[in-house]
Amino acid sequence: MSLLTSALEGTITPEMEQVAAREKVSPEFIRQGVAAGTIVIPANINHKTIIPVGIGKGLRTKVSASIGLYGSEASVAEEIVKVKTALAAGTDALMDLSVSGDIDTMRKETLNSVSVPVGTLPVYQAIAEAGKKYGSTVKMTAEEMFEVIERHAADGVDFLALHCATTMDVVERAKREGRIDPLVSYGGAHLIGWMIANQCENPLYEQYDRVLEIARKYNVTLSLADGMRPGCLADSLDGAQVQELVILGELVRRAREAGVQIMIKGPGHMPLDHVKATVTLQKSLCQGAPYFVFGPLLTDIAAGYDHINAAIGGALSAWAGAELLCYVTPAEHIGVPSADQVREGVIAARIAAHAGDLAKGSQEAWQWDLEMSMARKKLDWKRQLELAIDPPRAEEIRKTRNSGESTACAMCGKYCAMEIVAKYLNTTKHSC
């Protein structure tokens, strides 16, 4: 029985209890959220090492990091190093987005080495295998797509990213409206290319019941991605994006009726003033389904610094109601990230998620910040370093970039203005 079906029948499962304990809420709160579809718990029955994670309304905003084989020089060993780096930096979930090489081994190694939920985009592998088999990805068959989808589910993948709402009508609308940056989604672009070349509808939409059957069989959560994700600010909230979102809402309803957990992924690039409107629109059209946001990126010019760009967008999105942030690294748009850049991306996304939680009134988030404030007031450096979101980085800077004062403020030294004022006001020490 699926988690959603159990929740609808009033049953609290072990997965719900584990999530409740970690989130410091009642198991009944989790059950109600799962039953309503506003909370998902990606936990494939074949992922034996998983510790369930809850994603959704009323829970801490989560972060997902992406890894995977890309290019002839990529290796499974190198990507597993990135996996371990992302986990050490505090990611809540992983996505294996391999597009080349030994994709099966990469996926299995990832699943066997982590306890967080793992997602994949199966069409990536179907595309890669069709290229090898036929010399052209457009010769891929619908049956081959579904075989790869079930292969991933059977291996234990917890959430599957699929472009089920990218229909020919949506594609035609994008053509009529004349997008500046038509397709930035790798999987969406290849799928649309296949649809155009074969002059047929998206099989993931036409045979959506088959997708649901696979998901229900393995208790896989669907993460429906938008093929029309805007790749530049000028395309944000255009007709094609909104039309696809309307279809996604229909697919959310059908998934829930089939007992399948579902969340929605999007939306890419957008100006800051579109963030709240986009999240609100998604929540309305998709009946409160958890929103997994890529960034979003609030400017198109931040190459080399897109982790900062995405952190700003992620914080605003979390405040507006998004529940899962896909990290972005400094290498976004311009290269494959190193392990160090993976770490930077995770930390930036975690800061964004925490900022969003503060804005949403999370008492746990506020308590963390309050404890840091009290440690600063007392000039308790040991405690400040412990409470930092990235303790090793904070400790490194403390050791190498301060004036050598063991107790006073880093900027003022023994002439700390706040300490002088604190003494005058007869309060404890305070730092700048």
N, C-alpha and C positions, 0 to 999 in steps of 0.2 A: 504494500500500500504506500502511495506517495505521501510525502510530508504534508502537502496541501490537503489531500483527502483526509488524512488523520486529523488535521487541524479543524477542518470543516465538520468532522464527526465529533469534535469535542475532546479528542485525545491529545494529551501532552506527551510528546515523544522524548527519548533521551537527548536528541539533538536540540530540541527546544529548551530542555532543562540546562544543558551545557551553555547555550547562548545566554539564557537568563542569568546564570551565575556570573558569566564574564561581563555582562552589561549592567549588572546590579539592578535588575528589574524582576518582576515576578514571571514565572513560567506561563501563567495565564495571559499576561501582557503579550508575550511572544506568540502564544497560540492564536490569540485574536488577530495579531498583525499578519501572521502567515495565512490565516483563514480569509482575511480581507484582501490579501495580495499586496499589502503595503510593506511587508517584510518578506524577504526570501532567505533561505538557508541553503546555499549550494553545497550539497554533500552526496556525491555519487555513491551508490551502494558498493562499488568496486574500488573506491579509493580508501584503502584500509587504514592509512596513516593519518587521515584527516581529523582535525579538531574543528568542529563546526563553527562557522562565523555567521553572524546575523547581519544582514544589510537591509536598511530600510528606516521607515519613519520611527522616531523616538529612540533611535540607537546612535551610538557614536559613528561619525562619518568615517568611512573606511577608505583605504588607499590600495590601488592595484599597480603592480610593476610589470612591465613587458620585457620578455627576453626571447631568444630564438635564433635559429640558424639562418644566416643571410649571407650569400656570397660564397665563392669557392674556397675561401680561406677560413671560414667559420668552423669551429669545432665544438662538439658536445662538451668536452672538458672545459673549454673557455666559458661557454654559456652557463654551465653548472656553477662556475666561480661567481658569475653574475647573479645567479639564483641565490647563492649563499650570501652574497653582498646585500641583495635586496632584503632578504630575511633579517639579517643583522641590523639593517637600517630601520626595520620595523614595518615592512609592508604587510598588509592584511590578506592579500591575494596575489596571484601571479597569472600572467597570460603567456603561454608559449605560442609565439607568432612566427614559427619557423616557416620559411618559404623555399628552402633548398636543403640539400644534404640528406643525412639520415634522420628524417623527421620522426619516424616511429621510435627510434632509440632515444631521441631528444625528449619526446613526450613521456616515455616510460621512465627515463632517468629522473625527470622532474617530478613526476607523480610519486616515485619511490623515495624521493629525498626530502619531501616537504609535508608539513601537516596543515598548511593553509589551503584554501580552495584554489584549484587550478582551472583556468579557462583556455580554450583554443578557438581558432577560426578554421574549421575543417576545410573550407573551400580553398584555402591556401595550399593544402596538401593535394587536394584533387587537381588543382591547376598544375602544380609541379609534376605530378605523376602523368597527367595528360601530355604535358610538354615532352617528357621523356618517351612516352609510349607512341605518340602520334606525330611528334615534331611540331605540334600546334595545340594550344590550349583550347581553341574553339571546337576541336573535335572531341572534347570531353563529353561523355554522356550523362544524362540525369541519373542513371543507375549508379555510375561511378561516383557522383557526388554523394548520393545517399549511402553508398558502401563506406566511404570515408567518414561520414558523419557517425554511422553506427560503430565504426572501428574506434573512433575517439571516445564515444560513450562507453563502449565495452571495456576500454582500457582504464576507465575510472575518471575521466574528465568531469569536473563538477559543474561547469557552466560553458555552454556552447554559444559563440557569437555567430549569428547567421543573418544574412540580408534577405529576410523573407518578405519584406514589404516593398522591395525595389521592383516595381512592376513596369511593364512597357508604357503604360499611361503616364507614370511618373517620369520616365525617360523622355517621352515625347514632350512633356511639359517643359522639362529642362532645356530641350532643344529649341522650343518656341520662344522661351524667355531669354535665351542667349546668355548663359552664365559666363562669367569671366574665367573662373577656374572650375571647369565642369565636374571633374571627378578626382578626389584626393584619397578616397578609400581604395586601398589596394585590392581587397576582395571584391568590393562593389564594382570597381572599374572592370576587372576581369569578368565578373559575372554579367555585367551589362554588355561587354564586348561579345561574350558568348551568346547572349540573347539576340543581339543585333545580327551577328553572323549567321545564326541558325533560324532567325525570323520566328522565334517562339517566346512564349511567356516564361517568366522565371519559375522553374520547377519547385523552388522552395516555397513559393506562394501557391502555385497550383496544387501542389501535393503537401500542403501544410499539415494536414491530418497525419501524414506519414512522419513528419518531423515530430509531431506531438506524441505519436506512438513510441518512437525511439526514446524521447525524453522521459516519458512516463515509465518505460521499461527499466531504466537505470536510475531513476530519480535524479535526472539532470535538470538543472535550471537553465532556461533559455535566456540569452542576452541578445535581444534583437537589435542589430546595428542598422544605422541609416546609411544606405549607399549614397545618398545625396547630401552627406555631411558637408557643410560649406567649408571650402578650403581657403577662403579669403573673406575679409570683412564685408566686401561689396555684395556677396551672395547670401549673407545671413538673412534668415527668415524669408527667403524667396518662395515662390509658389511651389516649386518642386519639393523643397524641404518640408513645407507644411503639409502638402498632399501626402507625402510618405508618412508623416507623423499621424495623420488621420487613419491611414491603413494600419499602422502599428497599433493604434487603439483598438481596432477591430480584432487584430491578432492576439492582443492581450486578453480580450474577452474570451476568445475561443480557447486559449491556453488554460485559463482558469476553469472553464467548463469541463476541460479534459483532465483536470487534476494536476496540471503542470505549473510549476513556479516560473515566473517570468519577470525580467527587468528589461529596461530599454537603455540603449547606449547611443550617445551623441554628445554634442552637436558640432565640435570642431572650432572654427574661427567665428568670432562675432565681436562687434563693438561692445564696450562695457554697458551701454544703456540697453542692450538687448538681452542681457543675462537673465534678469528677473522675469521678463516677458517670456523668454524661451522655456525656462523651467516651469513657470506657471502653466504655459500652454501644454507642455508635455504631461504635467500632472493631471490636467483637466481631460485631455484627449485619451490618455492611457490609464485613466481610472486609478490614479495614485500609485502606479507601479514604481518601484525604486528606479532612480535615474542614475546611470553610470556615465559620467561625463568625461570626455577626452579634453583635458585642459579645463575649460576652453581657453583658447588663445585670443587675447584682446587686442592684439596688434599684429600686423604682418611683417614687421621690420626687426624682430628681436632675434634673428639668427645668432646662435651662440649663447643666447640667454633665454631661450624659450622655457626653461624650467621656472624662471622668475615670472615670465609672462603667464604661464599656465597656473602658477601658484596664486597670482592675483585673481585670475578667472575662476580658479577652483574655490577660493575662499568665498567669493561672491555667489557662486553656484550653490555651495553648501549652505550658506545663509538663506538662499532662496528656496532650498528644499532638496537639493541633490544629495544622494547618500553614499555614492562611491566615486572616487576621483581616480582616473587613470593618470599615472604620473607622466611627466614629460621631462626629458633630459636636455642638457645643453646641446646635445648632438642632433636634436630634432630638426628635420628638413635638410641637414647638411652632412650627415654621416651616421655610422653605427656607433652606439655609445660604448665607452670603456666601462670597466667595473666601477671606477671612481665616479664616472658620470651617472651610472645607475644609482649609486649611493646619493649623489647630489639630488637626483630627481625624486627619489623616495622621501628624503628629508624635506625638500621643498613642498611636496604634496602633503606630507604630514602636518607641516606648519599651516598650510591652507585649510586642511580638514579641521585642525584644532581651532583656528580662527573662526571658521564657520560654526563649530559647535558652541563656542563662546557666544556668538551672535544669536544662536538659537536658544540660549539660556541653559546649557548643560551645566548642572551643578558640579559634576565631576571635573569638567574642564575648568570651571571657575576656581575650584579648590586647588587645582594644580598651579594656576597662576598666582593665587593668593599665597600659597606656600613659597613660591619663588620670591614674591614681594617681601615676605617676612624675612627670608634668608638674606635678601639684599639689605634690608633695613638693619639687620644685625651684623652686616659684613661677614656673614658666614659663607666663606668661599667654598668650602667642602660641600655644603648643602646646595649651594647654587649650581655647582658642577653636576651634582647628582640629579638635580631637577631639570637640567637643560634637555631639550629634545634630542640633542646629539652630544652626549657627555664627552666622548673622545675628542671631538672637534673643539668644544669649549675648553677642555683641559689643555689641549695643545696651545691654544691662543693664550690662555692664562700663563702658561709656563714660558712662552717665547716672546710675547708682545706686551708685557706690562713693565712698569718701572722698577720692579723689584720690591715694592712695598708689600709686606705680608698681610697687612690688615686693612690699609686704607684704600680709597677709591682708585681705580686705574687711571683716571684722568687727573685728579687733583693731588694724589699722594697725601702727605701728612697735612696739607692745607685744605682738606675736604670741606667745602662750604656747607654741605648738608650736615656734616658732623658738628660743625660749629653751631649751626642753627638748632640742631637737635638738642645740644647741651643747653642752649639758651631757653628753649621751650620745655626743658626738663623731661625730654623723651629719650628713648634709646637711640643708638647710632643709626644713621641713614646714609645710604650711598647715593652718588649722583645718578 
